[in-house]
Amino acid sequence: MIREDLRNIAIIAHVDHGKTTLVDQMLRQSGTFRENQVVEERVMDSGDLERERGITILAKNTSIHYNGVKINIVDTPGHADFSGEVERVLKMVSGVLILVDAAEGPMPQTRFVTQKALEMGHKLIIVVNKIDRPDARVKAVVDEVLELLMDLNASDEQLESPFVFCSGRDGTSTLDEDSEGTDLKPLFDMILKHFPPLELDETGPLQLLVSSIDYNDYVGRIGVGRIERGVIRQGQDVAVCNYNHKDVNLRGKIVNLYEIEGLNRVPCEEASAGDIVCFSGLEKINIGDTVCATDTVEAVPFVKISEPTVEMIFSVNDSPFAGKEGKWVTTRHLRDRLYRELLRDVSLRVEDTDSADSFRVSGRGEMHLSILIETMRREGYEFQVSSPKVLFKQIDGEKYEPVERLIVDVPEESTGAVFEKMGTRKGELVHMSAMGSRMRLEFFVPERGLFGYKSEFLTDTKGEGVMSSVFYDYQPYKGEIQRRLSGSLIAFETGEAVTYGLFNAQGRGMLFITPGTPVYEGMVVGVSPKEGDINVNVCKTKHLTNTRSSSSDEALRLIPPKKLSLEEALEFIADDELLEITPKNVRIRKRILDGELRAKARAKAKTGE
């Protein structure tokens, strides 16, 4: 059967190229919202963290109706750390809109997601977005996209993919790069024309691949996926299997069935092949499982998700302030929450360690893990994490490490500073081109060489640089990289920081805390410009005497402290430090809090005992 009334498409692009904004306009112009309905911007970014950071973290489904055809749209993340979300949702669709910024052109994540779409044989429509930018270079970007497709060995048909020129913010599109559009009609028409109707088997036994998992306190786990074959009905008995282990691992009944209409899930009695549906009733369903008819159990092949490249140790908080601010603080709470995250995030790995209180958590990058940390923190969890470490591989007896493709756009005068830093971090320049008064530099750099580089990069480029990276390949170990040249200022005793103590300490380096901040022995309160740690007494008060000096009444002036964000703190911490995470605070501390024990451990490490 050919379904003329349905198209399933995904929108993929690099971060900040305007996917979610374009979906907003597609929803508006297709009549999904009432004319007088108040709708906030980037309506698909429903999570608090997504709205605050302006990035998409989770892939989400929506649908529109145009000329009697239902178009299911999947909005995907653009950040490389969440590319696992992109990989799995590509199985749900048959066509892909590749969005490219009219000024920036194809970026690392554009290359990564385009490669995945080409491997799956999907048809493409290239959308050049933000053509209203004053620095837009539309013709050059079209050439760059064609070069990228040739680099990735696209087929002849894929090389002839149509181009549509859009302004997602204004909601306009055109097929002619030199003219301005008035609405998104040319884009909608191109979707119906270029992506063919789906040829499906509606009469065969049920087969549905689960590509996403949601959770609801009332109905439990909700599976989301496309029906590959047959019809699914509410109340139907089904069997569940997995392509990697073919045995039936679950039997159950479809309790609730929903179709996606606009931004809502609408209950339905049945849905047929090609539809993307949500269902509940199967409590142990997982991403990659196939829901089948009970008499014909056949698993659908599932895409192999790329392996994690970075790991951190999550452990129960054991600082002197433990348990004072968090709601969920025990090993059981931490373990349950981490393993629950595995149900939704296919790129994450969680393993038990030798210690009952610690868990090894692996992900796609620092940001991938920092989003998990921030989410748990907002839910009321209290725990501590180690500094991030890359995952090495042994290939033919040789040590290999993950290497990233890094692209930076910087002002010409900043290129020297970037080259210098990349040299110390074992970066290898592979391409360099001029873009007006700016330079685009492309490096292959070990992933561990990028730890802590973002803040340095922004300082070196006076805030004008743009950097982005994506995993490239495993390559032979590049040698030692010194991660941090600065030391830490460490609180000497437990108490409350006072102005007099901070005034004396600020001459040693930059502080992270203000007067009145509770501190404990072994807590990091600042950074020293020199190598080696320094103990400072920020709780020290001025001795009172009955003698007045001429300067005694002068106010002590404190330099404003540097407030570290969660990402900055993760970049900063050394191997012998931990990050204490609570719902109210993020504190850096030494693994060994006692100063004497810390000195003994250092002496032992030096002598190699």
VEXDREN-2710 file (C-alpha; in Angstrom, 1 decimal):
% VEXDREN-2710
k/r/px/py/pz
1/MET/0.0/0.0/0.0
2/ILE/1.2/3.5/-0.8
3/ARG/0.3/6.2/1.8
4/GLU/-0.1/9.5/-0.1
5/ASP/-1.3/11.2/3.1
6/LEU/1.9/10.8/5.2
7/ARG/5.5/12.0/5.3
8/ASN/8.0/11.4/8.1
9/ILE/10.9/13.9/8.2
10/ALA/13.7/14.9/10.6
11/ILE/15.4/18.3/10.7
12/ILE/19.1/18.0/11.4
13/ALA/21.8/20.7/11.7
14/HIS/24.7/22.1/13.7
15/VAL/23.8/23.9/17.0
16/ASP/22.4/27.4/16.6
17/HIS/21.6/27.1/12.9
18/GLY/17.9/27.6/13.6
19/LYS/16.1/24.2/13.5
20/THR/13.7/24.9/16.4
21/THR/12.9/28.4/15.2
22/LEU/12.0/27.1/11.7
23/VAL/9.8/24.4/13.3
24/ASP/8.0/27.2/15.2
25/GLN/7.1/28.9/11.9
26/MET/6.1/25.6/10.2
27/LEU/3.6/25.0/13.1
28/ARG/2.3/28.6/12.8
29/GLN/1.8/28.6/9.1
30/SER/0.2/25.1/8.9
31/GLY/-2.6/26.2/11.1
32/THR/-1.6/24.2/14.2
33/PHE/-2.1/27.3/16.4
34/ARG/-5.2/29.5/16.5
35/GLU/-4.7/33.0/15.1
36/ASN/-5.0/34.6/18.5
37/GLN/-3.2/31.9/20.4
38/VAL/-0.2/33.1/22.5
39/VAL/2.7/30.8/21.9
40/GLU/6.2/31.3/23.3
41/GLU/9.3/31.2/21.1
42/ARG/11.1/27.9/20.4
43/VAL/8.0/26.0/21.6
44/MET/9.6/22.6/20.9
45/ASP/12.3/23.3/23.5
46/SER/10.1/22.4/26.4
47/GLY/12.7/21.7/29.1
48/ASP/13.9/24.4/31.5
49/LEU/17.5/23.7/30.7
50/GLU/16.8/23.8/26.9
51/ARG/15.1/27.2/27.2
52/GLU/17.8/28.7/29.5
53/ARG/20.7/27.6/27.3
54/GLY/19.0/28.1/23.9
55/ILE/19.9/24.5/22.8
56/THR/17.8/21.4/22.0
57/ILE/18.8/18.4/24.2
58/LEU/16.1/15.8/23.5
59/ALA/14.7/15.0/20.1
60/LYS/11.0/15.7/20.0
61/ASN/8.1/14.9/17.7
62/THR/5.4/17.1/16.3
63/SER/3.2/17.1/13.2
64/ILE/1.5/19.5/10.8
65/HIS/-1.1/19.1/8.1
66/TYR/-0.6/20.6/4.6
67/ASN/-2.8/20.0/1.5
68/GLY/-4.4/16.9/3.1
69/VAL/-1.0/15.4/4.0
70/LYS/0.2/14.8/7.6
71/ILE/3.9/15.6/8.0
72/ASN/5.5/14.1/11.1
73/ILE/8.5/16.3/12.1
74/VAL/11.3/15.3/14.4
75/ASP/13.3/18.3/15.8
76/THR/16.8/17.0/16.8
77/PRO/19.6/18.4/18.9
78/GLY/22.5/20.2/17.2
79/HIS/25.1/19.8/19.8
80/ALA/27.6/17.0/19.2
81/ASP/27.3/15.6/22.7
82/PHE/23.7/14.7/22.0
83/SER/24.2/13.1/18.6
84/GLY/23.0/9.8/20.0
85/GLU/19.5/11.4/20.0
86/VAL/19.9/12.1/16.3
87/GLU/21.2/8.6/15.4
88/ARG/18.2/6.8/16.8
89/VAL/15.5/9.1/15.5
90/LEU/16.8/8.8/11.9
91/LYS/15.3/5.3/11.9
92/MET/11.8/6.8/12.3
93/VAL/11.9/9.0/9.2
94/SER/12.3/8.6/5.4
95/GLY/13.5/12.1/4.5
96/VAL/15.8/14.7/6.1
97/LEU/16.0/18.5/6.0
98/ILE/19.6/19.5/6.4
99/LEU/19.7/23.0/7.7
100/VAL/22.8/25.2/7.1
101/ASP/23.5/28.7/8.3
102/ALA/23.9/31.1/5.4
103/ALA/26.9/32.8/7.0
104/GLU/28.6/29.9/8.9
105/GLY/28.1/27.2/6.3
106/PRO/28.5/23.5/7.1
107/MET/30.0/22.9/10.6
108/PRO/31.3/19.7/12.4
109/GLN/27.9/18.5/13.5
110/THR/26.4/19.2/10.0
111/ARG/29.1/16.8/8.6
112/PHE/28.4/14.1/11.3
113/VAL/24.6/14.0/11.0
114/THR/24.7/14.3/7.2
115/GLN/27.0/11.3/7.1
116/LYS/24.5/9.3/9.2
117/ALA/21.6/10.3/6.9
118/LEU/23.6/9.4/3.8
119/GLU/24.5/6.0/5.2
120/MET/20.8/5.2/5.8
121/GLY/20.0/6.2/2.2
122/HIS/17.6/9.0/3.2
123/LYS/16.6/11.6/0.6
124/LEU/17.7/15.1/1.5
125/ILE/16.5/18.7/1.1
126/ILE/19.2/21.3/1.8
127/VAL/17.7/24.3/3.6
128/VAL/20.0/27.3/3.6
129/ASN/18.7/29.3/6.7
130/LYS/19.2/32.8/7.9
131/ILE/19.5/34.3/4.4
132/ASP/18.4/37.7/6.0
133/ARG/21.8/37.9/7.9
134/PRO/23.8/40.9/6.8
135/ASP/26.9/38.7/6.5
136/ALA/25.1/35.9/4.6
137/ARG/27.2/34.3/1.8
138/VAL/24.6/32.1/0.1
139/LYS/26.4/31.2/-3.1
140/ALA/29.6/30.2/-1.2
141/VAL/27.6/28.1/1.3
142/VAL/25.8/26.2/-1.5
143/ASP/29.2/25.3/-3.0
144/GLU/30.5/24.2/0.5
145/VAL/27.4/21.9/1.0
146/LEU/28.0/20.3/-2.4
147/GLU/31.7/19.8/-1.5
148/LEU/30.6/18.2/1.8
149/LEU/28.2/15.8/0.0
150/MET/31.0/14.8/-2.4
151/ASP/33.4/14.3/0.6
152/LEU/30.9/12.0/2.2
153/ASN/30.5/9.9/-1.0
154/ALA/26.8/10.8/-1.5
155/SER/25.0/9.0/-4.3
156/ASP/24.2/10.8/-7.6
157/GLU/20.6/11.2/-6.5
158/GLN/21.7/12.7/-3.1
159/LEU/24.1/15.1/-4.9
160/GLU/21.1/16.4/-6.9
161/SER/19.1/17.2/-3.7
162/PRO/17.1/20.5/-4.0
163/PHE/18.0/23.7/-2.2
164/VAL/15.5/25.8/-0.4
165/PHE/16.5/29.3/0.9
166/CYS/14.8/30.3/4.2
167/SER/14.6/32.8/6.9
168/GLY/13.3/30.8/9.9
169/ARG/12.8/33.9/12.0
170/ASP/10.6/35.6/9.4
171/GLY/8.9/32.4/8.3
172/THR/9.8/32.8/4.6
173/SER/11.2/30.5/2.0
174/THR/12.1/30.6/-1.7
175/LEU/13.7/28.4/-4.4
176/ASP/15.6/31.3/-5.9
177/GLU/18.5/32.5/-3.8
178/ASP/18.3/36.0/-5.3
179/SER/14.6/36.6/-4.4
180/GLU/12.8/37.0/-1.0
181/GLY/10.0/34.7/-0.1
182/THR/6.8/35.6/1.6
183/ASP/5.9/32.3/3.4
184/LEU/7.0/28.7/3.9
185/LYS/4.7/27.4/1.0
186/PRO/7.7/26.6/-1.3
187/LEU/9.3/24.5/1.5
188/PHE/6.1/22.6/2.2
189/ASP/5.6/22.0/-1.5
190/MET/9.2/20.8/-1.9
191/ILE/8.7/18.3/1.1
192/LEU/5.6/16.8/-0.6
193/LYS/7.3/16.7/-4.1
194/HIS/10.8/15.5/-3.2
195/PHE/10.0/13.0/-0.4
196/PRO/8.0/10.2/-2.0
197/PRO/4.9/8.6/-0.5
198/LEU/5.6/5.7/1.8
199/GLU/5.2/2.1/0.4
200/LEU/4.0/0.1/3.4
201/ASP/2.6/-3.3/4.2
202/GLU/-0.6/-2.6/6.2
203/THR/-1.9/-6.1/6.1
204/GLY/1.1/-8.0/7.5
205/PRO/1.7/-8.8/11.2
206/LEU/2.5/-5.8/13.5
207/GLN/6.1/-4.6/13.7
208/LEU/7.0/-1.3/15.5
209/LEU/10.5/-0.1/16.3
210/VAL/10.9/1.9/19.6
211/SER/13.1/4.9/19.0
212/SER/12.4/6.9/22.1
213/ILE/11.2/6.4/25.7
214/ASP/9.2/8.9/27.8
215/TYR/7.9/8.5/31.4
216/ASN/4.7/9.5/33.1
217/ASP/3.9/9.1/36.8
218/TYR/0.4/7.9/35.9
219/VAL/0.9/5.4/33.1
220/GLY/4.6/4.5/33.6
221/ARG/6.9/4.1/30.6
222/ILE/5.7/5.4/27.2
223/GLY/7.3/4.0/24.0
224/VAL/7.5/6.2/20.9
225/GLY/8.2/4.7/17.5
226/ARG/7.2/4.2/13.9
227/ILE/5.0/1.3/12.8
228/GLU/7.1/-0.6/10.2
229/ARG/4.3/-3.0/9.3
230/GLY/0.7/-3.9/10.1
231/VAL/-1.7/-2.2/12.4
232/ILE/-1.5/-1.5/16.2
233/ARG/-4.7/-1.4/18.2
234/GLN/-5.5/-0.3/21.8
235/GLY/-5.8/-3.4/24.0
236/GLN/-3.8/-5.6/21.6
237/ASP/-1.6/-8.4/23.0
238/VAL/2.0/-8.0/21.8
239/ALA/5.4/-9.6/22.1
240/VAL/8.7/-7.6/22.4
241/CYS/12.1/-8.7/21.1
242/ASN/15.4/-7.0/20.3
243/TYR/17.6/-7.3/17.1
244/ASN/20.7/-8.0/19.2
245/HIS/19.1/-10.8/21.3
246/LYS/16.3/-12.3/19.2
247/ASP/14.4/-14.1/22.0
248/VAL/11.0/-12.8/23.2
249/ASN/11.9/-10.8/26.4
250/LEU/8.5/-9.4/27.2
251/ARG/4.8/-10.0/26.5
252/GLY/2.1/-7.6/27.4
253/LYS/-0.9/-5.5/26.2
254/ILE/-1.1/-2.0/24.6
255/VAL/-3.1/-0.1/27.3
256/ASN/-3.1/3.4/25.9
257/LEU/-2.3/4.5/22.3
258/TYR/-1.7/8.0/21.1
259/GLU/-1.1/9.8/17.8
260/ILE/0.9/13.1/17.6
261/GLU/-1.1/16.0/16.5
262/GLY/0.8/19.3/16.6
263/LEU/2.3/19.5/20.1
264/ASN/-0.2/17.2/21.7
265/ARG/-0.7/13.4/22.1
266/VAL/-4.2/12.5/21.0
267/PRO/-5.7/9.1/22.1
268/CYS/-6.6/6.8/19.2
269/GLU/-8.1/3.4/18.8
270/GLU/-5.6/2.2/16.1
271/ALA/-2.8/3.3/13.8
272/SER/-1.4/1.8/10.7
273/ALA/2.1/1.3/9.1
274/GLY/4.0/4.5/8.7
275/ASP/2.4/6.3/11.6
276/ILE/4.5/7.5/14.5
277/VAL/2.7/6.6/17.7
278/CYS/3.1/6.7/21.5
279/PHE/1.9/3.8/23.7
280/SER/1.9/2.6/27.3
281/GLY/1.4/-0.7/29.0
282/LEU/4.8/-2.3/28.5
283/GLU/6.7/-1.4/31.7
284/LYS/10.1/-2.9/30.7
285/ILE/10.2/-1.6/27.1
286/ASN/13.6/-0.2/26.0
287/ILE/14.9/1.9/23.1
288/GLY/15.8/-0.4/20.2
289/ASP/13.1/-3.0/21.1
290/THR/10.6/-4.2/18.4
291/VAL/6.9/-4.6/19.3
292/CYS/5.5/-7.5/17.3
293/ALA/2.3/-9.5/16.8
294/THR/2.4/-12.5/19.2
295/ASP/2.4/-15.0/16.4
296/THR/5.2/-13.4/14.3
297/VAL/8.1/-12.2/16.3
298/GLU/10.6/-10.5/14.0
299/ALA/13.0/-7.8/15.2
300/VAL/13.8/-4.7/13.2
301/PRO/17.6/-3.9/12.9
302/PHE/18.5/-1.0/15.1
303/VAL/21.2/1.6/14.4
304/LYS/24.5/1.0/16.3
305/ILE/24.9/4.0/18.6
306/SER/28.4/5.4/18.7
307/GLU/30.4/4.6/21.9
308/PRO/31.0/7.1/24.7
309/THR/34.3/8.9/24.8
310/VAL/34.4/10.5/28.3
311/GLU/33.8/9.1/31.8
312/MET/33.4/10.5/35.3
313/ILE/32.9/8.9/38.7
314/PHE/29.6/9.8/40.5
315/SER/29.7/9.1/44.2
316/VAL/27.8/9.9/47.4
317/ASN/28.7/13.2/49.0
318/ASP/31.0/12.7/52.0
319/SER/32.0/16.3/52.7
320/PRO/31.5/18.0/56.1
321/PHE/28.4/19.7/54.7
322/ALA/26.9/16.4/53.3
323/GLY/23.1/16.0/53.6
324/LYS/22.3/19.6/54.5
325/GLU/20.9/20.8/51.2
326/GLY/19.8/17.8/49.2
327/LYS/16.6/15.8/49.2
328/TRP/18.1/12.6/47.7
329/VAL/21.5/11.8/49.2
330/THR/21.9/8.1/49.7
331/THR/23.7/5.5/47.5
332/ARG/20.3/3.9/46.7
333/HIS/18.8/7.2/45.5
334/LEU/21.9/7.9/43.3
335/ARG/22.1/4.4/41.8
336/ASP/18.3/4.4/41.0
337/ARG/18.5/7.8/39.3
338/LEU/21.5/7.0/37.2
339/TYR/20.1/3.6/36.0
340/ARG/16.8/5.3/35.3
341/GLU/18.6/7.8/33.0
342/LEU/19.8/4.8/30.9
343/LEU/16.2/4.0/29.9
344/ARG/16.0/7.4/28.0
345/ASP/19.5/8.1/26.9
346/VAL/21.0/5.5/24.6
347/SER/24.5/7.2/24.5
348/LEU/25.0/6.9/28.3
349/ARG/26.7/4.0/30.1
350/VAL/26.6/3.4/33.9
351/GLU/28.7/0.8/35.7
352/ASP/29.2/-0.2/39.3
353/THR/32.7/0.2/40.7
354/ASP/34.7/-1.5/43.4
355/SER/33.2/1.0/45.9
356/ALA/29.5/0.6/46.8
357/ASP/29.1/4.4/46.9
358/SER/30.6/5.2/43.5
359/PHE/29.4/4.7/39.9
360/ARG/31.3/5.1/36.6
361/VAL/29.2/7.2/34.2
362/SER/30.4/7.4/30.5
363/GLY/29.0/9.8/27.9
364/ARG/29.6/11.6/24.6
365/GLY/31.4/14.6/26.1
366/GLU/31.7/17.0/28.9
367/MET/28.4/18.8/28.0
368/HIS/26.5/15.5/27.8
369/LEU/27.5/14.7/31.4
370/SER/27.1/18.2/32.7
371/ILE/23.5/18.4/31.5
372/LEU/22.8/15.1/33.4
373/ILE/24.5/16.6/36.5
374/GLU/22.5/19.9/36.3
375/THR/19.2/17.9/35.8
376/MET/19.9/15.8/38.8
377/ARG/20.9/18.8/40.9
378/ARG/17.6/20.5/40.1
379/GLU/15.6/17.4/41.0
380/GLY/17.1/17.6/44.6
381/TYR/20.0/15.1/44.3
382/GLU/23.2/15.7/46.3
383/PHE/26.4/13.9/45.2
384/GLN/30.0/14.5/44.1
385/VAL/31.8/13.9/40.7
386/SER/35.4/13.5/39.7
387/SER/37.2/15.3/36.9
388/PRO/36.3/14.0/33.4
389/LYS/38.7/11.5/31.8
390/VAL/38.7/10.2/28.2
391/LEU/38.2/6.5/27.4
392/PHE/41.3/5.0/25.8
393/LYS/41.2/1.9/23.6
394/GLN/43.8/-0.9/23.0
395/ILE/44.0/-1.7/19.3
396/ASP/46.6/-4.3/18.2
397/GLY/48.5/-3.8/21.5
398/GLU/48.7/0.0/21.0
399/LYS/47.1/2.7/23.0
400/TYR/44.5/4.8/21.0
401/GLU/42.6/7.9/22.2
402/PRO/39.5/9.8/20.9
403/VAL/40.3/12.7/18.6
404/GLU/37.9/15.6/17.8
405/ARG/37.5/17.6/14.7
406/LEU/37.6/21.2/16.0
407/ILE/36.5/24.2/13.9
408/VAL/37.1/27.8/15.2
409/ASP/36.1/31.1/13.6
410/VAL/38.3/33.9/15.0
411/PRO/39.3/37.4/14.2
412/GLU/42.6/37.5/12.3
413/GLU/44.6/39.0/15.2
414/SER/43.6/36.1/17.5
415/THR/45.0/33.3/15.3
416/GLY/48.4/33.4/16.9
417/ALA/47.0/32.7/20.4
418/VAL/44.9/29.8/19.1
419/PHE/47.9/28.2/17.3
420/GLU/49.9/28.6/20.5
421/LYS/47.3/26.9/22.7
422/MET/46.6/24.1/20.1
423/GLY/50.4/23.4/20.0
424/THR/50.5/22.7/23.7
425/ARG/47.3/20.6/23.4
426/LYS/48.7/18.4/20.6
427/GLY/46.3/19.9/18.0
428/GLU/47.1/19.4/14.3
429/LEU/46.0/22.0/11.7
430/VAL/44.3/20.4/8.7
431/HIS/42.6/23.4/7.0
432/MET/42.7/27.2/7.1
433/SER/40.6/29.7/5.1
434/ALA/39.7/33.4/5.2
435/MET/36.1/34.6/5.7
436/GLY/36.3/38.4/5.3
437/SER/38.1/39.8/8.3
438/ARG/37.9/36.4/10.1
439/MET/39.7/33.1/9.8
440/ARG/38.3/29.6/9.9
441/LEU/40.8/27.1/11.3
442/GLU/40.2/23.3/11.4
443/PHE/42.2/21.1/13.8
444/PHE/42.3/17.4/14.8
445/VAL/42.9/17.6/18.5
446/PRO/42.8/14.9/21.3
447/GLU/39.6/15.2/23.2
448/ARG/41.5/15.5/26.5
449/GLY/43.3/18.5/25.0
450/LEU/39.9/20.3/24.8
451/PHE/39.2/19.9/28.5
452/GLY/39.3/23.4/30.0
453/TYR/40.0/25.1/26.7
454/LYS/36.7/26.8/26.1
455/SER/37.1/29.6/28.7
456/GLU/40.7/30.1/27.7
457/PHE/39.6/30.4/24.0
458/LEU/37.0/33.1/24.8
459/THR/39.7/35.0/26.7
460/ASP/42.2/34.7/23.9
461/THR/39.7/35.9/21.3
462/LYS/38.2/38.6/23.5
463/GLY/34.9/36.9/23.4
464/GLU/34.6/37.1/19.6
465/GLY/35.7/33.5/18.7
466/VAL/33.3/30.7/17.9
467/MET/34.4/27.1/18.4
468/SER/32.7/23.7/17.9
469/SER/33.9/20.2/17.8
470/VAL/32.6/16.7/17.0
471/PHE/34.1/13.2/17.5
472/TYR/36.3/12.3/14.5
473/ASP/38.1/9.0/15.2
474/TYR/40.4/7.0/17.5
475/GLN/44.1/7.7/16.8
476/PRO/47.3/6.6/18.4
477/TYR/48.1/8.2/21.8
478/LYS/49.5/11.7/21.3
479/GLY/51.6/11.9/24.4
480/GLU/51.3/13.8/27.7
481/ILE/49.2/17.0/27.9
482/GLN/49.6/19.2/30.9
483/ARG/46.0/19.9/31.9
484/ARG/46.3/22.8/34.3
485/LEU/49.3/25.1/35.0
486/SER/47.6/26.9/38.0
487/GLY/47.2/25.7/41.6
488/SER/44.3/26.0/44.0
489/LEU/43.7/28.2/47.1
490/ILE/42.5/25.8/49.8
491/ALA/40.6/26.7/53.0
492/PHE/42.8/26.1/56.0
493/GLU/39.9/25.5/58.5
494/THR/36.2/25.1/58.8
495/GLY/34.1/28.2/59.5
496/GLU/32.6/31.2/57.7
497/ALA/34.6/33.4/55.3
498/VAL/35.1/36.9/56.6
499/THR/36.2/40.1/54.8
500/TYR/39.5/40.3/56.7
501/GLY/40.5/36.8/55.8
502/LEU/39.5/37.2/52.2
503/PHE/41.4/40.5/51.9
504/ASN/44.6/38.7/53.0
505/ALA/43.9/35.8/50.7
506/GLN/43.2/37.7/47.5
507/GLY/46.8/38.7/47.1
508/ARG/47.6/35.0/46.5
509/GLY/45.2/34.6/43.5
510/MET/41.6/34.9/42.3
511/LEU/38.9/34.0/44.8
512/PHE/35.6/32.1/44.1
513/ILE/33.7/33.0/47.3
514/THR/32.3/36.1/49.1
515/PRO/32.2/37.1/52.8
516/GLY/29.6/34.9/54.7
517/THR/30.2/31.8/52.6
518/PRO/30.5/28.7/54.8
519/VAL/33.8/26.8/54.1
520/TYR/35.4/23.6/55.4
521/GLU/39.0/22.4/55.6
522/GLY/40.1/21.2/52.2
523/MET/37.6/23.2/50.2
524/VAL/39.0/25.1/47.2
525/VAL/38.2/28.8/47.6
526/GLY/40.2/30.2/44.7
527/VAL/42.9/29.7/42.0
528/SER/46.6/30.5/42.3
529/PRO/48.4/31.7/39.1
530/LYS/51.4/29.6/40.1
531/GLU/51.7/25.8/40.1
532/GLY/51.1/24.2/43.5
533/ASP/48.4/24.5/46.0
534/ILE/48.4/27.2/48.8
535/ASN/46.5/27.0/52.1
536/VAL/44.7/30.2/53.0
537/ASN/42.8/31.1/56.1
538/VAL/39.7/32.9/54.9
539/CYS/38.0/32.7/58.3
540/LYS/40.8/34.7/60.0
541/THR/39.5/37.8/61.9
542/LYS/41.4/40.9/62.9
543/HIS/42.9/40.9/66.4
544/LEU/41.2/43.5/68.6
545/THR/43.4/45.8/70.6
546/ASN/42.8/49.0/72.6
547/THR/45.2/50.9/70.3
548/ARG/43.9/52.8/67.3
549/SER/46.0/53.4/64.2
550/SER/45.4/56.1/61.7
551/SER/44.4/53.5/59.0
552/SER/42.2/51.2/61.2
553/ASP/38.9/52.7/60.0
554/GLU/39.7/52.3/56.3
555/ALA/37.3/49.9/54.5
556/LEU/38.9/46.7/53.2
557/ARG/38.3/46.6/49.5
558/LEU/37.7/43.1/48.0
559/ILE/38.2/42.2/44.4
560/PRO/34.9/40.8/43.0
561/PRO/35.2/37.0/43.0
562/LYS/34.9/34.7/39.9
563/LYS/31.7/32.8/40.1
564/LEU/32.2/29.4/38.3
565/SER/29.4/27.9/36.4
566/LEU/29.0/24.1/36.5
567/GLU/30.8/23.6/33.1
568/GLU/33.6/25.9/34.2
569/ALA/34.0/24.1/37.5
570/LEU/34.2/20.7/35.6
571/GLU/36.9/22.2/33.4
572/PHE/38.8/23.6/36.4
573/ILE/39.0/20.6/38.8
574/ALA/42.3/18.7/38.9
575/ASP/42.7/14.9/39.2
576/ASP/43.1/15.2/43.1
577/GLU/39.9/17.3/43.4
578/LEU/36.1/16.6/43.4
579/LEU/33.1/18.7/42.6
580/GLU/30.4/18.7/45.3
581/ILE/27.0/19.1/43.7
582/THR/24.0/20.1/45.8
583/PRO/20.7/21.8/44.8
584/LYS/22.0/25.1/46.2
585/ASN/25.7/25.1/45.6
586/VAL/28.6/23.7/43.5
587/ARG/31.8/23.5/45.6
588/ILE/35.2/22.3/44.6
589/ARG/37.1/20.3/47.2
590/LYS/40.2/18.2/47.6
591/ARG/39.8/14.4/47.6
592/ILE/41.8/14.3/50.9
593/LEU/40.5/17.1/53.1
594/ASP/43.1/17.0/55.9
595/GLY/46.1/19.1/55.0
596/GLU/48.7/16.8/56.7
597/LEU/47.4/13.7/55.1
598/ARG/47.4/15.5/51.7
599/ALA/51.0/16.5/52.1
600/LYS/52.0/12.9/53.0
601/ALA/50.1/11.6/49.9
602/ARG/52.0/14.1/47.7
603/ALA/55.3/13.1/49.2
604/LYS/54.5/9.4/48.6
605/ALA/53.6/10.1/45.0
606/LYS/56.9/11.9/44.4
607/THR/59.0/9.1/45.8
608/GLY/57.0/6.6/43.8
609/GLU/56.2/4.4/46.8
END
